[in-house]
Amino acid sequence: TMTIHNEEQIVDVHVRSGVYSSDTIFDYTHGYIATRLFSRNACFIMKIKKEIIPDLQEIGRLAFERETMRNVYSPNNVWAQFQAGSSRMGHFKDWILYGKHIENLCTGLPLYE
């Protein structure tokens, strides 16, 4: 499911698929995306690159198209591949940078950037 909060510039995406379940937050105000993979008990954070990641209005349009048409082709489909690396626990300065929504998603989990 996807929830778009236009006034907060936030998109919440919840995927419920057994071992592949995840929660993702697109925080356009702070410019970061965070994905919490439940099977790995970890949080992956990446900077929003405007040339790759659709803007808030475009994500809403793509979601609407997909819901109404169920099979839409778009060159703006976004896939990310995370590679294992070193992690760290979030600190106060991280949450100022990433924002409260990502803090709520990732507190207490190892962070991978």
Steps between C-alpha positions, in 0.01 A plus 500: 500500500608857440401809695595845377508788750524806274510753784796322666670405169507134613413175321453180705521170313413177680573167331352193670647196334619255764877491518521788249292742712629854536406857584642790300481874561571760231571822691511774237549774761829354623590335166539139618340160449511239776402135460456267794536137396331285760686181402836669564396717794689789343437844350645614166521873429577674173495860379222589259657568160253716311615371162415140602224515764162639388376808683206481740233587242642249251496219756134575568421496130686172444323340797162616368578364152614167637191469720255590225670327208678220690758472223675824415837546333705787628867585444500635856485165677760514775700203625772519758758237582657512842841352557607380840748729666576642836212614715465724800232592746329836450588793721336835572679676211377232257138555596537876447631427150250225409192637678249366751319265260819310418599510866170334593556232235866426575567568871678207662598336170837490325520774233650436157556797272 
